Amino acid sequence: MTSLDWTIVTFYAAAMIGLSLFLARGQKSQADYYVGGRNLPWWAIGLSTMATQTSAISFISIPAFVALKPGGGLTWLQYELAVPLAMIGVAMLLLPFFRQLGLISVYEYLEHRFGPSVRYLLSAVFLLSRALGTGVGLYASGLVLAVILDLELWITILTMGLITLIYDTIGGIKGVIYSDVVQSLILLAGVFIIIGFALEHLDGMDSVFSLIPADRWQALDLTWGLSGESAAPFWGFLVGGFFLYMSYYGADQSQVQRELSASSVADTRRSLYLNGFARFPLTLGYVIMGLTLGAAFMVSPDLQQSLEGQKYDFLVPAFVLHELPVGIRGLLISALLAASMSSLDSALNSLSAATMRDFVERGRTLAERRILLLSKVTTVFWGLVITGFAFVVGGISDTIIESINKIGSAFYGPILAAFLVGVLSRKATAVGMFAGIISGVAFNLYLWIFLPDVFWMWWNFTGLLVAVAVTFAISLVRIRAGSAGGSTGFRFSVRSGGSNPDGDAQTIRRYTLGGSGLFERGPLWRPAYSLLILYFFLLLGILLFLNYAAENLIPAVG
């Protein structure tokens, strides 16, 4: 690192803090801090969501998976297939309903529908899983900086955490969203820079075709992933991915909070459509970056030596360190900072929102200025917690991208089950839902520990299936006991506008789609949904063509 590189990195960090100071002007209420006064533009929300999804974890680990991981290659593109289909489910069933209720924490809905116990449970599950997952992301960022800057890992983790904590605490959700827009552009520039320098190092794309083995060009692996037969099974990615994305975009506070910041339901949908259509091209950029870096690795003794005994995730930082010139190296480090901050900042703000709305404020009457102060204090608290997690969660899998997705997949299915059951059914009771969530998470943890051959993406489906089954089984027993004259028991005393749905049929009707009147306010099916379905088949066609090319064209070139 030269003085020019340090100047670029320092300027970037200072600019993020300055941007948050500017955006924090006029910040007077909790609604300003957490949902931006509900008037933020849809395109900024959509780009912010994509920046979080395509963070340092993606920037580092997807190229490593494509280039080096056994069983890797272009099969990672299967991960994106379910996104357009999941956006239809979220835009049709969940987000418009939550917008209608005027929520800040999405878990507030669960109290209206089921009572406070389910709200507490789901919010606590979110807090734990999101903090752990974000700790993995911070670890990834610290790892990159430690390699490039030749610093101790603990120094880089603390530095990253502190910078993000400062601008996030000051700017709130507005600072998160607009800084993510800037960061997404810097990150995209970083992808093109690395691809360009790798190709220059290789004398063009012909070297990539000749050096990368044909099996890594296979984009579809038409296996199920239930018995350890594949590292990237198609059906595991498609089925598990659908429920993962439904949960992530429709029931995860870190994403829903941003979508609730739009000025209208129509804008909320537009932000989802942007993700549905634009995520695949961005991921394709990461995949191309992985192919070019893999080829560069084949011909570079320096890269090969630097990765001896190291995890695959060292590939990108090693290339930046050894192959990029002065100044460009500083820009790439800024891109990595951008990528890591985009996931960390949104997590901090959403963790703070869920903590305040679901635990600190519930049942209390506090002055608005005090609520705003406590919101910022809570943001600081979670920043310290995540920084602590970063020191202990880095070694879960061979690549960081798998680590964070394993953490999420253990929880996402049961979380989604709670919202889908609540929105679509009037039969489920609070006791049944509570037991269903616990059972779904417990079953996934059992799979993780005792059945490791089941591909981890399936956990999103198995967790939901178990949660729904247990919920309705227990609810049916309780309903029959009540109709037979027995006591259904376990009723809630709910404060601050809550309800007791086990004994209030009118409340249940109001907080399900069938009784909310939402279906009558506009068409259920929209032209954009048809386009998303066509886009899904287009993506599938692209992956089929890549398989054909891997079997018939790439070997001839090589």
C-alpha positions, 0 to 999 in steps of 0.5 A, spaced: 500 500 500 502 506 497 500 513 500 496 514 494 492 507 495 491 510 503 489 516 500 483 513 496 481 508 502 481 514 507 477 519 502 472 513 501 471 512 509 470 519 510 465 520 504 461 515 507 461 519 514 460 525 511 454 523 506 450 520 513 451 527 516 448 530 510 442 525 510 441 526 518 439 533 517 431 534 519 431 527 522 426 528 528 423 521 529 423 514 529 420 513 523 425 518 520 430 513 523 428 507 521 423 508 514 426 514 512 419 518 513 416 512 508 418 517 502 424 514 499 425 512 491 424 505 489 430 505 485 434 507 491 431 501 495 432 496 490 439 498 489 440 498 496 437 491 497 442 488 491 448 492 494 446 488 501 445 481 497 452 482 493 456 484 499 463 482 500 461 475 501 459 475 494 465 479 492 470 474 495 466 467 495 463 467 489 469 467 485 473 463 489 467 458 489 467 458 481 475 458 480 477 453 486 472 449 490 471 442 488 465 441 485 464 449 484 464 452 477 458 455 474 453 451 478 453 457 482 448 461 477 443 456 479 442 460 486 439 465 482 434 461 478 429 462 484 429 469 485 424 472 479 419 466 482 420 468 489 419 476 487 412 474 485 410 471 491 413 476 496 409 482 491 403 478 491 402 476 498 406 479 503 409 486 502 403 490 500 399 487 506 405 489 511 405 496 507 397 497 509 398 495 516 404 501 516 409 497 520 416 499 522 418 492 525 415 486 520 414 482 527 409 487 529 404 483 524 405 477 528 402 480 535 396 482 531 395 475 528 398 470 534 399 474 540 406 477 543 409 470 544 410 469 537 412 476 535 418 475 541 420 468 538 420 470 531 424 477 533 429 473 537 430 468 532 431 474 527 436 478 532 440 471 533 441 469 526 442 476 522 447 478 528 451 471 526 450 472 519 453 479 519 458 477 523 461 472 518 460 478 513 465 482 517 469 477 518 470 476 510 471 484 510 477 483 515 480 477 512 481 481 506 484 487 509 488 483 513 491 480 507 492 486 503 494 491 508 499 486 512 495 487 518 492 483 524 485 480 523 483 483 529 485 490 527 481 490 520 475 487 524 475 493 529 476 498 524 471 496 519 466 495 525 467 502 527 467 506 520 460 503 519 457 504 526 459 511 525 455 513 519 450 508 520 448 511 527 448 518 524 444 517 518 439 511 519 435 508 514 436 514 509 444 513 510 444 506 509 440 506 503 444 512 499 450 509 501 449 503 499 447 506 492 454 509 492 457 502 494 453 498 489 456 503 483 463 502 486 463 495 487 460 494 480 466 498 478 471 493 482 468 487 478 470 490 471 477 492 474 479 485 476 476 482 470 480 487 465 486 486 469 485 478 469 484 478 462 490 482 460 494 478 465 492 472 460 492 475 453 484 475 453 478 470 453 481 464 449 486 463 455 480 462 460 477 457 455 483 453 454 485 453 462 478 452 465 476 445 465 470 443 462 467 441 468 467 448 471 463 450 465 457 446 467 451 451 469 446 445 471 447 439 476 440 436 475 441 432 482 437 433 488 442 434 493 439 429 499 445 424 499 451 428 498 452 427 491 453 434 489 456 440 492 451 444 487 444 440 486 439 444 481 433 441 485 436 444 492 437 450 489 431 451 486 426 449 491 430 451 497 432 457 494 425 459 492 423 459 500 429 462 502 428 468 497 421 469 499 423 469 507 429 474 505 425 479 501 418 478 505 419 476 512 426 478 514 427 485 517 433 487 514 430 487 507 422 488 509 424 495 513 427 498 506 421 496 502 417 499 507 420 505 506 418 506 499 412 512 498 407 507 496 405 500 495 407 500 487 414 503 489 415 497 494 413 492 488 418 496 483 424 495 488 422 488 488 422 487 480 428 491 480 431 485 484 428 480 480 431 482 474 437 485 475 440 480 480 442 475 475 446 479 471 450 482 477 451 475 479 454 473 472 459 478 473 461 475 479 462 468 476 466 471 470 470 474 475 471 467 478 473 464 471 478 469 469 481 469 476 481 461 476 485 462 469 490 467 472 491 462 478 493 457 473 499 461 470 501 465 476 506 462 481 505 468 485 498 466 486 499 459 487 504 460 492 500 465 496 494 460 497 498 454 499 495 452 506 489 458 505 482 457 504 479 458 497 477 465 499 484 468 499 484 468 491 481 475 490 485 479 496 491 475 493 490 477 486 489 484 488 495 484 492 500 481 487 497 483 480 494 490 481 498 497 480 498 502 485 492 507 485 488 501 482 489 497 488 486 503 493 480 503 489 479 495 489 480 496 497 475 501 497 470 497 493 471 491 498 470 496 503 463 498 500 461 491 499 462 489 506 459 496 509 453 495 505 451 488 508 453 491 515 450 497 515 443 495 513 443 489 519 445 494 524 439 499 522 434 493 522 437 489 528 436 496 532 429 497 529 427 490 531 430 491 538 426 497 539 419 496 536 419 489 539 422 489 546 424 496 548 418 500 546 412 495 547 407 497 552 411 503 554 409 510 552 416 514 551 417 521 548 419 521 541 426 524 542 428 519 547 425 514 542 430 516 537 436 517 542 435 509 544 434 507 537 441 510 536 444 507 542 441 500 540 445 501 533 451 502 537 450 496 541 448 491 536 455 494 532 459 491 538 455 484 538 456 483 531 464 485 531 464 480 537 461 475 533 466 476 527 472 473 531 468 466 532 464 465 526 469 465 520 470 457 520 463 454 519 465 452 511 470 452 506 467 458 503 464 464 506 458 465 502 456 458 504 457 460 511 452 465 511 447 461 507 447 456 512 446 460 518 440 463 514 437 457 511 437 454 518 432 459 520 428 462 514 423 456 513 420 457 519 420 464 519 417 464 513 412 459 515 409 464 521 408 469 516 405 465 510 400 461 515 398 468 519 396 471 512 393 465 508 390 461 514 385 463 519 385 456 523 392 456 526 393 458 533 398 462 537 400 455 541 401 451 534 405 457 531 410 457 537 411 450 537 411 450 529 417 455 529 421 451 534 420 445 531 422 447 524 428 450 527 430 444 531 429 439 525 434 444 521 439 444 526 438 436 526 439 436 519 446 440 520 449 436 525 447 429 524 445 429 516 450 433 513 449 430 506 442 433 505 444 440 501 443 446 506 439 449 501 433 444 502 433 447 510 429 452 507 424 448 505 424 442 510 424 448 516 417 451 513 414 444 512 415 442 519 413 448 522 407 448 518 405 441 519 406 442 527 402 448 527 396 445 524 397 439 528 397 442 534 392 448 532 387 442 530 387 439 537 386 445 540 380 447 536 377 440 537 378 441 545 375 448 545 369 446 541 368 440 545 368 444 551 375 444 553 379 450 555 384 452 549 388 455 554 394 459 553 391 466 552 395 472 551 394 479 555 396 484 550 398 491 551 399 497 546 394 495 541 395 488 540 390 482 540 388 475 542 387 471 536 385 465 540 379 468 542 377 473 537 375 471 530 374 478 528 381 480 529 383 473 525 379 475 519 382 482 519 389 480 519 389 475 514 388 477 506 381 474 506 379 479 511 383 485 510 380 487 503 387 487 500 384 483 494 379 487 492 383 494 492 387 492 485 388 486 481 391 480 484 395 478 478 400 483 474 403 483 468 410 484 471 409 477 474 408 474 467 414 477 465 418 474 471 416 467 469 418 468 462 425 471 465 425 465 469 425 460 463 430 465 459 435 464 465 434 456 465 435 456 457 441 460 458 444 455 463 442 449 459 446 453 453 452 453 458 451 446 459 451 444 452 457 449 451 461 445 456 460 438 453 461 440 446 464 447 445 469 448 451 473 442 450 474 443 442 477 450 444 481 447 450 
